[in-house]
Amino acid sequence: MQHSFKATLFFVVIIIQGFLFCAWIFIYRGRNDTSNVMTSLTTQRKRKCPLVSPGLVGQLKIDKVSHSWETIEEKFSKIKDGHHCPENCKARQKVAIIIPFRDRENQLRVFLNHMHPILMRQQLEYGIYVVEQSKGLEFNRGFLFNVGFKEALKDSDYECFILHDVDLLPENDYNTYTCSTDHPKHLTAGIDKWNYKMLYTSYFGGVSGMTREQYEAINGFSNSFFGWGGEDDDLYNRVIWSKMSVYRIINDVGKYTSLQHKQAAANSKRFEILKTGKERMWKNGLNTLKYNLLQKTYKQLYIHLTVNVT
């Protein structure tokens, strides 16, 4: 009888210990789950960044030195895979900066060293896409912008696309790299090599910005312009034909310094192609874009694409 009582007591103690252990696990996991939920809610409720970042400094010193990759990468160690977002607030726009590229590595290093701190101070979520055309055919700037647009959207739901020449550096960080939802935006009010004067009233080259909807509404760039010149004028015409106008940055803020390089050969057929622009608008552009993506590499400071025309 005594032996039976001890056995029963032993099993009761085991059951109680098991119950207490399960209760402890439940409470511990519950606290962790609650903590995770609160962390998630905090992230979701992160306040939006201010319309004008408090970190802007205005007029900038232009450093034209082409520093080594190691130096620049160490300087911007927080940037990963060519993408960055602000730490303490939620960016108001997700921006893809697209750069058509060929044989300009020194200028690219200068550009990245200059641009990353500006974009970070502007509290943008951004990615920089360097789209390089393979050897062979003449350089086609508009085609490369179209490729960059398509490939960037495969990575993220970018809302704003900044179309940027690699040899232009903004002189003032109040020149904000965001897009206007009302109209396409022209950021290049003046360039030093032209004494900061607009070349002509419809000039739309250098640096411009469009939302995804605006870029698609004009069918992107024409893919027909090989060699220098014409594609920007055709793009401007597409904007006007789509019943939009261009918003231009004021001159004091929209000044750029240019980096010297050898001028590419002009496209001798550009004026002839421009004459047929309106009839080609929906026959040549994003909707007819064909290319081979030879490589897409997520480097620390930018996303590097190499493509050829098909």
C-alpha positions as CSV (number, residue, x, y, z in Angstrom):
1,M,0.0,0.0,0.0
2,Q,2.8,2.4,1.0
3,H,4.7,1.5,-2.2
4,S,1.6,2.3,-4.3
5,F,1.2,5.6,-2.6
6,K,4.8,6.6,-3.3
7,A,4.5,5.6,-7.0
8,T,1.3,7.7,-7.3
9,L,3.0,10.7,-5.7
10,F,6.0,10.4,-8.0
11,F,3.8,10.5,-11.1
12,V,1.8,13.5,-9.7
13,V,5.1,15.4,-9.2
14,I,6.2,14.5,-12.7
15,I,2.9,15.8,-14.2
16,I,3.1,19.0,-12.2
17,Q,6.7,19.6,-13.3
18,G,5.7,19.0,-16.9
19,F,2.8,21.4,-16.7
20,L,5.0,24.1,-15.1
21,F,7.6,23.6,-17.9
22,C,5.0,23.9,-20.6
23,A,3.5,27.0,-19.0
24,W,7.0,28.6,-18.8
25,I,7.6,27.9,-22.5
26,F,4.2,29.3,-23.4
27,I,4.8,32.5,-21.4
28,Y,8.3,32.9,-22.8
29,R,7.3,32.5,-26.4
30,G,4.3,34.7,-25.9
31,R,6.6,37.5,-24.7
32,N,8.9,37.1,-27.7
33,D,5.9,37.0,-30.1
34,T,4.6,40.2,-28.5
35,S,8.0,41.8,-28.8
36,N,8.2,40.8,-32.5
37,V,4.8,42.2,-33.2
38,M,5.6,45.5,-31.4
39,T,8.9,45.7,-33.4
40,S,7.0,45.1,-36.7
41,L,4.4,47.8,-35.8
42,T,7.1,50.2,-34.9
43,T,8.7,49.7,-38.3
44,Q,5.4,50.0,-40.1
45,R,4.7,53.2,-38.2
46,K,8.1,54.8,-38.9
47,R,7.4,58.5,-39.5
48,K,7.8,59.8,-43.0
49,C,11.0,61.9,-43.7
50,P,10.4,65.6,-43.8
51,L,9.7,67.3,-47.1
52,V,13.0,69.2,-46.8
53,S,15.7,67.3,-45.1
54,P,17.4,69.1,-42.1
55,G,20.8,67.8,-43.2
56,L,21.1,69.7,-46.4
57,V,24.0,72.2,-46.7
58,G,23.3,74.0,-50.0
59,Q,26.2,75.0,-52.1
60,L,28.7,72.1,-52.5
61,K,32.4,71.8,-53.0
62,I,33.1,69.8,-56.1
63,D,35.8,67.1,-55.8
64,K,36.8,66.0,-59.3
65,V,39.5,63.6,-58.1
66,S,38.9,60.0,-59.2
67,H,39.5,58.2,-56.0
68,S,40.2,54.4,-55.9
69,W,37.3,52.0,-55.5
70,E,38.7,50.9,-52.2
71,T,38.7,54.4,-50.8
72,I,35.1,55.1,-52.0
73,E,33.8,51.8,-50.8
74,E,35.3,52.3,-47.3
75,K,33.9,55.8,-47.2
76,F,30.4,54.5,-47.9
77,S,30.5,51.2,-46.0
78,K,26.8,51.5,-45.0
79,I,25.7,51.2,-48.7
80,K,24.9,47.6,-49.8
81,D,24.2,46.3,-53.3
82,G,23.9,49.8,-54.8
83,H,20.9,50.6,-52.6
84,H,20.4,52.7,-49.5
85,C,17.4,54.0,-47.4
86,P,17.3,56.4,-44.5
87,E,17.7,54.9,-41.0
88,N,15.4,57.1,-38.9
89,C,12.5,57.8,-41.2
90,K,10.5,56.4,-44.1
91,A,11.6,57.9,-47.5
92,R,8.8,59.7,-49.3
93,Q,9.8,58.2,-52.7
94,K,11.7,55.2,-53.9
95,V,14.1,56.5,-56.5
96,A,16.1,54.7,-59.2
97,I,19.0,56.8,-60.7
98,I,19.8,55.4,-64.1
99,I,23.1,56.2,-65.8
100,P,23.9,55.2,-69.4
101,F,27.5,54.2,-69.6
102,R,30.5,53.2,-71.8
103,D,34.2,53.6,-71.1
104,R,33.9,56.3,-68.3
105,E,35.2,54.5,-65.2
106,N,37.1,57.4,-63.9
107,Q,34.1,59.7,-64.2
108,L,31.9,57.0,-62.6
109,R,34.1,57.0,-59.5
110,V,33.9,60.8,-59.3
111,F,30.1,60.7,-59.7
112,L,29.5,58.1,-57.0
113,N,31.8,59.8,-54.6
114,H,29.9,63.0,-55.1
115,M,26.3,61.7,-55.4
116,H,26.0,59.2,-52.5
117,P,26.4,61.8,-49.7
118,I,23.9,64.1,-51.5
119,L,21.3,61.3,-51.8
120,M,21.8,60.2,-48.2
121,R,21.4,63.8,-46.9
122,Q,18.2,64.1,-49.0
123,Q,16.9,61.1,-47.0
124,L,15.9,59.1,-50.1
125,E,15.5,55.4,-50.6
126,Y,17.4,54.9,-53.8
127,G,19.3,52.6,-56.1
128,I,21.9,53.6,-58.7
129,Y,21.8,51.7,-61.9
130,V,24.8,51.9,-64.3
131,V,23.7,50.5,-67.7
132,E,26.6,49.8,-69.9
133,Q,26.3,49.1,-73.6
134,S,28.6,46.4,-75.0
135,K,31.1,47.1,-77.8
136,G,30.0,47.1,-81.4
137,L,27.2,49.5,-82.2
138,E,27.3,53.2,-81.7
139,F,26.2,54.4,-78.2
140,N,22.5,54.5,-77.8
141,R,21.6,56.6,-74.7
142,G,17.8,56.4,-74.9
143,F,17.9,52.6,-75.3
144,L,20.1,52.3,-72.2
145,F,17.6,54.4,-70.2
146,N,14.8,52.1,-71.3
147,V,16.8,49.1,-70.2
148,G,17.6,50.6,-66.8
149,F,13.9,51.4,-66.3
150,K,12.8,47.8,-67.0
151,E,15.6,46.2,-64.9
152,A,15.1,48.5,-61.9
153,L,11.5,47.6,-61.7
154,K,12.5,44.0,-61.5
155,D,14.3,44.8,-58.2
156,S,11.8,47.1,-56.5
157,D,8.6,49.1,-57.0
158,Y,10.4,52.4,-57.7
159,E,8.2,55.4,-58.0
160,C,10.7,57.9,-59.4
161,F,13.3,57.5,-62.1
162,I,16.2,60.0,-62.4
163,L,17.8,59.9,-65.9
164,H,21.3,61.1,-65.4
165,D,24.5,61.6,-67.4
166,V,27.6,60.4,-65.6
167,D,29.6,63.5,-66.4
168,L,27.3,65.9,-64.5
169,L,27.6,66.8,-60.8
170,P,25.0,68.9,-59.0
171,E,26.4,71.9,-57.2
172,N,23.6,72.3,-54.6
173,D,22.0,69.5,-52.6
174,Y,18.7,71.5,-52.4
175,N,18.3,70.2,-56.0
176,T,16.2,67.3,-54.7
177,Y,16.3,64.0,-56.6
178,T,12.6,63.3,-56.4
179,C,9.8,63.3,-59.0
180,S,6.8,65.6,-59.4
181,T,3.6,63.7,-59.8
182,D,2.2,66.5,-61.9
183,H,4.8,66.9,-64.6
184,P,8.2,65.5,-65.7
185,K,11.0,67.4,-64.0
186,H,14.2,68.9,-65.5
187,L,16.9,69.3,-62.9
188,T,19.6,70.7,-65.1
189,A,18.9,74.5,-65.1
190,G,22.5,75.3,-66.1
191,I,25.9,73.7,-66.7
192,D,29.2,75.4,-66.1
193,K,30.6,74.7,-69.6
194,W,27.7,76.7,-71.1
195,N,28.0,79.5,-68.5
196,Y,24.9,78.1,-66.7
197,K,22.6,79.2,-69.5
198,M,19.9,77.0,-71.1
199,L,20.9,76.0,-74.6
200,Y,17.3,76.4,-75.9
201,T,13.8,76.6,-74.4
202,S,12.9,72.9,-75.1
203,Y,16.2,71.6,-73.8
204,F,15.6,68.4,-71.8
205,G,19.0,66.8,-71.5
206,G,21.5,66.3,-68.7
207,V,19.4,65.2,-65.7
208,S,15.6,64.7,-65.7
209,G,13.1,62.9,-63.5
210,M,9.8,61.1,-64.2
211,T,7.5,58.9,-62.3
212,R,6.8,55.4,-63.5
213,E,3.4,56.5,-64.8
214,Q,4.9,59.5,-66.7
215,Y,7.6,57.4,-68.3
216,E,5.2,54.7,-69.4
217,A,2.7,57.4,-70.7
218,I,5.3,58.6,-73.2
219,N,6.5,55.0,-74.1
220,G,10.0,55.9,-72.7
221,F,12.8,57.0,-75.0
222,S,12.9,56.1,-78.7
223,N,15.4,53.3,-79.4
224,S,16.4,54.8,-82.8
225,F,19.1,57.3,-81.9
226,F,22.6,55.8,-82.3
227,G,25.4,58.3,-81.7
228,W,25.3,61.7,-80.1
229,G,22.2,63.9,-80.1
230,G,18.5,63.9,-80.8
231,E,17.1,61.5,-78.1
232,D,16.5,64.2,-75.6
233,D,14.6,66.4,-78.1
234,D,12.5,63.4,-79.1
235,L,11.8,62.7,-75.4
236,Y,10.7,66.3,-74.8
237,N,8.4,66.1,-77.8
238,R,6.8,62.9,-76.4
239,V,6.1,64.8,-73.2
240,I,4.4,67.6,-75.0
241,W,2.4,65.2,-77.3
242,S,1.2,63.4,-74.1
243,K,-0.4,66.7,-72.9
244,M,2.2,67.2,-70.2
245,S,4.7,70.1,-69.5
246,V,8.1,70.2,-68.0
247,Y,8.8,71.5,-64.5
248,R,12.2,73.1,-64.4
249,I,14.4,73.7,-61.3
250,I,15.3,77.3,-60.7
251,N,18.8,78.3,-61.9
252,D,20.5,79.0,-58.6
253,V,19.7,75.5,-57.3
254,G,19.9,73.6,-60.6
255,K,23.5,74.3,-61.5
256,Y,25.8,71.5,-62.5
257,T,29.6,71.0,-63.0
258,S,30.6,69.0,-66.0
259,L,33.5,66.5,-66.2
260,Q,35.6,66.8,-69.4
261,H,35.5,64.1,-71.9
262,K,35.9,63.5,-75.7
263,Q,32.8,64.5,-77.5
264,A,31.2,61.5,-79.2
265,A,30.5,61.5,-82.9
266,A,27.1,63.2,-83.7
267,N,24.3,61.2,-85.2
268,S,24.0,62.6,-88.7
269,K,20.5,61.3,-89.1
270,R,19.1,62.8,-85.8
271,F,17.2,65.6,-87.5
272,E,15.7,63.2,-90.0
273,I,14.6,60.8,-87.2
274,L,13.1,63.7,-85.2
275,K,10.8,64.7,-88.1
276,T,9.0,61.3,-87.8
277,G,8.9,61.4,-84.0
278,K,5.1,61.6,-83.5
279,E,4.3,58.7,-85.8
280,R,7.0,56.6,-84.2
281,M,6.0,57.4,-80.6
282,W,4.0,54.2,-80.1
283,K,5.9,52.2,-82.6
284,N,9.3,52.6,-81.0
285,G,10.1,52.8,-77.3
286,L,9.5,50.7,-74.2
287,N,6.9,48.6,-76.0
288,T,9.4,47.5,-78.6
289,L,12.5,47.3,-76.4
290,K,14.6,44.2,-77.1
291,Y,18.0,43.5,-75.5
292,N,20.3,40.8,-74.2
293,L,21.2,41.2,-70.6
294,L,24.8,40.0,-70.5
295,Q,25.3,40.5,-66.8
296,K,23.7,42.2,-63.8
297,T,26.0,42.6,-60.8
298,Y,25.0,44.1,-57.4
299,K,28.2,45.9,-56.5
300,Q,28.5,47.8,-53.2
301,L,27.9,51.3,-54.6
302,Y,25.8,50.6,-57.7
303,I,24.1,48.0,-59.7
304,H,26.0,47.3,-62.9
305,L,24.2,46.0,-66.0
306,T,25.9,45.1,-69.3
307,V,23.6,44.8,-72.3
308,N,23.6,44.7,-76.1
309,V,21.0,45.7,-78.7
310,T,19.1,42.9,-80.4
